[in-house]
Amino acid sequence: MRSPRVEHLGPPSSLAAYAVGRLFLGACGWRTEGDLPAVDKAVLIAAPHTSAWDGAFMLAVAWVYRLKLSWIGKHTLFEGWKGPVLRWLGAIPVDRRAPHGQVAEVAARIRESGGMILAIAPEGTRGRAELWKSGFYHIAREANVPILCGYLDYRRKVGGVGPVILPSGDVHADMDRIRAFYRGVTGLKPEGFAEPRLREELAAEARTSSIR
């Protein structure tokens, strides 16, 4: 298990969170794998997302890395006593009704922050999704930050960080790298994890076919 030293440039978690994460992963027989890159801002893919347990394991893995992970929550969830708890857990409120769009709002938050590793589950649901939501990609590109391939492999009981991808604008090429990595990762409910693919890729493929 990792030491309690902060060995990354992102926002650090507390020692108390580290202790909780270490106890949780140890009790479940899990370990961490891979090192965080030398970046202070990034979008982290949280995948596979097939179970309600994924959130607990994601936070525990982040805390063992001594990383304070951020994630998006609907602004109405922060009313009353839940607000301070959610913020302590790393949630940031986002108003999905914002006229300038959620992608622009979240990208601006990352740019203006002193450091933020934002976790996004592109599947958007614990049930099987035919396509991934592309928000994670567009947020990373607009904020000019890399994409980190975070993962929870329930078959091996390992959580960690894989490849680092700086969005190039060639969505298909970037997604090919992401697909290649997650092909070997198993969610708690493997049947619920679809191949990572964006609607933009299908649209590009359709345009190419129509030209031929």
N, C-alpha and C positions, 0 to 999 in steps of 0.2 A: 504494500500500500504506500502511497505517496507521503512524503514528509509534509509537515505543516508550513514549510517555507513557501513564500510567494515566488513562483518561478515563471512569471509571465508579465506582460505589460498591460493587461486588461484590469478592470476594477476588481480589487480583492474582496473575497468573502471574509467573514469574521472567523476567529478560531473556534467559536462556539458552533458555527455552521459546519466547519471542517470536522469537528468531533461528531456531530450528528450524522453527517454524510458517511464518515468512516464507519461508525457503528452500524448504520443501516446496510451499507454494502457488505460489510463483514458478516453480519447476521444472515444475509441472503446468499453468501458465498460468491459475491461478485468482486471483480477487480477492474482497474482502469488500464488503458492502453493508449499509447501515443502521447506526444507532447504538443502543447499549445504553441502556435507560431508567435514570432516576435511582432505582434500587432496589438494596438490598443482599441481598435474598432473593427468590427466584422459582423456579418450575418451568419449565424450558425444554423445549419439544417438540422432539425430534430426529427430523426427518422430511424427506423420505421415507427409509425404511430398507429398501433393496432389495439391498444389497451389503456384503460384509465391509470394503470400502474406506470405508464411511460413518464408522466410528469414527475412522480416521486423519484424514479430512478434518474431522470435527467438532472434534477436539482441536486441529488446526492452525489452524482458523478462530478458536477460542476463544483460543488463545495469541497470535494476531496482534492480537486485541482486548485483550491483556494481562489476560485473564480466566482464573482457575483454575476450571475447570468441574468439578463433582462429578457422579458417576454411580454407580448402584447395582451392586454385585457380590455374588454369593452368598458367604456367610461362609466356606465351605469352600475357596474359591479363594485365600484369604489365608494359607494355611499355608506355612511355610518361606520360601524366598527370594522367592517371588512377592508376599508381603505388602507389603514396602517398595516394590517396583516399582509395584504396582497403586495404592498410596496416593499415590505421587509423580505418577501419571497422573490422580489425582483420584477414584479409586474409593473408595466407602465400603461396608464389609461390612454386610450385612443378613441376619438369620436368618429365613428364610421360615417356620420352624416356630414363631415367636414366638406365644404364645397371644393377645396383644392385637392381632395382625394387622400386616401389613406397612405398610398405609396409615398407621395410627396411629404406628407406630415411626418411619417416615421423616418424617412431619409433625412429630413431636416433635423430631427431630434438626434440622430446618430452624428451628423456633421457638427452640431452645436455642443455635443457632450464632451466632457473631458476624457471619456473612454467608455465604450459600450460594446458588449458582445451580445447581440440580440438573437435569441433562439426563435425560430419559426418552424412550425410543422406544416410543410407544403401540402400534405394530404388533406389537411383541413377537417378530417373526421376520423374517428376510430374504426368506422366501417370501411369497406373496400371502396376506394375512389378510382375511377377510370383514368383520371388525369390529375397531375399535381397542379396546385394553384401557383401561378408564376410570380406572385408578389415578392417572394424572397429574392428572386433574381433581379427584378426591377428596382427594389429597394437598395440592394447592394450596388447596382450599377449607378443609380442616381446619387447615392452617398459616396461613391468612389471608394468602396471598401471591399475586401475579399470575402468570399464565401467559404466557410469552414464546414466540412462534412462531419457533423457529429453523428454518433450512432449508439444504439443499444442492441447488442447481439445477445438475445436470450438463450440461444443454443449454447454459446460458449460462456455465458454470464460475464460479459465484458462490455464496458462502456467507455467511450473515448472520442478522439478526434482523428479523422483520416486526412485526405488530401485538402489542400488549400487552393482555391480557384479564384482568380481575378476575372470577373466577367469581361469577355472580349467583345460582346455584341453579336458574336456568332453563336446564337442560342443552341443550335443543334450540336455543334462541336463541344461546347461547354457541358451540355447535358449528356453527351456521350461519355465524358469523363465521370460525371456523377453516376450515371447508370452502371458503368463498369465497377465502381467501388461498391455500391449498395447491392450488387448482384450476389455478393457473398455474405450478406448480413441477414439474420433471421429475427423477425419480430416475435412477440409473445404468441400472436395468432398469425402464423405465416400466410394463411389464406387471405388475410385482410390487407396484405401489402402488395400493391400493384407496381409494375415497372415504372420508374420515374420518367414521366413524359409530360410536356407542356402543350397547351392548346396552340401556342404559337408555332410549335414544330409541325403540328398537323396542318395548320394553315399554310405554312411555307411549302410543305410537301404537296399540298393540293395545287398551289400556284405553279409549282414546277411541273406537275403532271399535266396541267392545262396548257402549258406552253409547248410541250412535246407533241 
